[in-house]
Amino acid sequence: MNDIRNTPSVSAHSLADAPWRTSTRSQTSNCVEVAPLNAGPSAVALRDSKDRGGPVLLFNRAGWLGFITGAKKGQFDLN
């Protein structure tokens, strides 16, 4: 079972000036955008590129690195 802890969520409006970027491998229907953050306890913000005004997930450095490691290992694959 995946061990996904609750992450804080904020409005995208409060991060409007964040340096958002989308992966060059993204497809048109299932993209996320990521923004590194320099202030506060959060290191990375993540949002749905189809809903840029929607909620934003915030990760501290350890949480983000754990997510990336799990994704690379297929931990979140649906098949």
C-alpha positions as a printed NumPy array, in Angstrom:
array([[  0.   ,   0.   ,   0.   ],
       [  1.247,   3.491,  -0.787],
       [  2.147,   5.614,   2.207],
       [  0.952,   9.077,   1.166],
       [  0.822,  11.61 ,   3.954],
       [ -1.446,  14.632,   3.903],
       [  0.166,  17.623,   2.272],
       [ -0.937,  21.196,   2.802],
       [ -2.874,  22.814,  -0.008],
       [ -3.142,  26.497,  -0.873],
       [ -4.846,  28.564,  -3.519],
       [ -3.036,  28.892,  -6.837],
       [ -3.747,  32.627,  -6.62 ],
       [ -1.312,  32.949,  -3.714],
       [  1.442,  31.4  ,  -5.884],
       [  0.704,  33.285,  -9.107],
       [  4.276,  34.563,  -9.371],
       [  5.883,  31.158,  -8.769],
       [  8.139,  29.9  , -11.605],
       [  5.776,  27.136, -12.855],
       [  7.053,  24.648, -15.415],
       [  5.563,  21.679, -17.214],
       [  7.5  ,  18.602, -18.242],
       [  8.467,  18.417, -21.893],
       [  7.062,  14.854, -21.787],
       [  3.597,  16.02 , -20.739],
       [  0.592,  15.151, -22.831],
       [ -2.357,  17.441, -23.462],
       [ -4.779,  15.704, -21.095],
       [ -2.723,  14.658, -18.064],
       [ -0.19 ,  17.29 , -17.078],
       [  1.033,  18.701, -13.833],
       [  3.124,  21.776, -13.251],
       [  5.834,  22.138, -10.63 ],
       [  7.385,  25.233,  -9.107],
       [ 10.395,  25.381,  -6.807],
       [  9.807,  27.662,  -3.826],
       [ 12.485,  29.678,  -2.061],
       [ 10.602,  30.866,   1.007],
       [  8.851,  29.144,   3.876],
       [  8.887,  25.489,   4.921],
       [  7.708,  24.221,   1.533],
       [ 10.252,  23.499,  -1.173],
       [  8.015,  22.558,  -4.119],
       [  4.499,  23.394,  -5.292],
       [  2.513,  21.098,  -7.59 ],
       [ -0.716,  21.829,  -9.514],
       [ -2.897,  20.468, -12.31 ],
       [ -2.107,  22.301, -15.55 ],
       [ -5.768,  21.987, -16.625],
       [ -6.891,  23.821, -13.462],
       [ -4.27 ,  26.493, -12.839],
       [ -6.642,  28.359, -10.537],
       [ -7.331,  25.255,  -8.456],
       [ -5.601,  23.854,  -5.39 ],
       [ -1.842,  23.538,  -5.109],
       [ -0.048,  20.798,  -3.189],
       [  3.004,  21.823,  -1.19 ],
       [  5.892,  19.494,  -0.406],
       [  8.886,  19.924,   1.844],
       [ 12.202,  18.755,   0.372],
       [ 12.081,  15.277,   1.94 ],
       [  8.47 ,  14.734,   0.864],
       [  9.189,  15.803,  -2.722],
       [ 12.273,  13.597,  -3.001],
       [ 10.262,  10.671,  -1.599],
       [  7.52 ,  11.262,  -4.17 ],
       [  9.998,  11.43 ,  -7.065],
       [ 11.778,   8.279,  -5.87 ],
       [  8.455,   6.414,  -5.569],
       [  7.317,   7.559,  -9.001],
       [ 10.57 ,   6.425, -10.618],
       [ 10.179,   3.003,  -8.976],
       [  6.592,   2.647, -10.229],
       [  5.062,   2.9  ,  -6.743],
       [  2.11 ,   4.932,  -8.055],
       [  1.486,   3.043, -11.307],
       [ -2.139,   2.021, -11.779],
       [ -1.452,  -1.173, -13.709]])
